[in-house]
């Protein structure tokens, strides 16, 4: 009888011991699985990077440097550098003077007085040889290389000369200056349409200059590749751009499963198509949502908190920006076409549909889906208004990517909004 009690006692002890050991065993199994997954992910990461490199994709900062910085000959870089320094010196000389004449930095038509006109004239005389040299160097090397690494910019010089030529009514020269400017010229064009300045021929040229980029998908793919380089480059722990280690070696210092997740998300993002549409925005939102989830079965002490910063967690913002850029480009093209129609027909178009007479299609004046830009001729007929919506809220309207989005029926200028907001959303064409 005693032996039976002892046996039961020992059985209970064995059960308790087993139950006590289960958490330890489970933890050991989890760590084992986590380690195994880390090694598998590490192998897959190495293979992915090797495949990218074999396909000619940049995988480190030095690869980017070879494309954007080292591709120019030393004499070319020297010329751009010398010209840039001369332009900066001229602008610095006039900054304090122009600060006393705010209208000198605005587009003032020839039939309006311009404060500081003599200063603008003096600036123009000094800028002429620099702009002539800029045109000559651009013809030899091409303007794209000049701005590829965003080191050189002549925006201030060109903007002030454009303002002066605008005041003189010299549309031909103003057009040449816009062709030299590699920054976003759309705001300048919209502002210039507020007065009767351009000829029909000029307007046709402007339309071709801001034509919609038909290959937004390729631009998106390129931007994702650039973001992936930034991510891979973050895995290396040296600061010198030209002294980076092999990017594969950096993977051993991070959590391979997280790196694997990031690379997979970049691969998904690269396949995104139809940029500028609601569908692409929604697909980007799904990618971003995926970027927020990570496996809990990993090696806890190996998690690097800096990695999520480089994950493609801004897909929605980026896709939204592509759509905003597309909408703003369409707005400029439509505004130019409205002025073309007015000069050609001697009247404002009754609706945007009439712009088909000068070569536009219905897709050129759409914000998204079936929604057109807002359009109205003011009562006295002196100007036409073109407005958009959806990039920012006003009048209780939804955003462009919402399925129930509608173009606001009234222009922003009819609401109590600040001037800068109205300028972002509305164009006035005279």
PyMOL commands that set and color helices and strands:
alter all, ss='L'
color gray80, all
select helices_A, chain A and resi 2-54+61-68+74-99+102-105+117-141+143-147+155-168+171-180+186-192+200-209+216-234+247-253+256-270+278-291+300-302+307-310+315-345+352-358+362-365+412-414+419-425
alter helices_A, ss='H'
color red, helices_A
select strands_A, chain A and resi 366-368+371-372+374-377+384-387+426-429
alter strands_A, ss='S'
color yellow, strands_A
deselect
rebuild
show_as cartoon
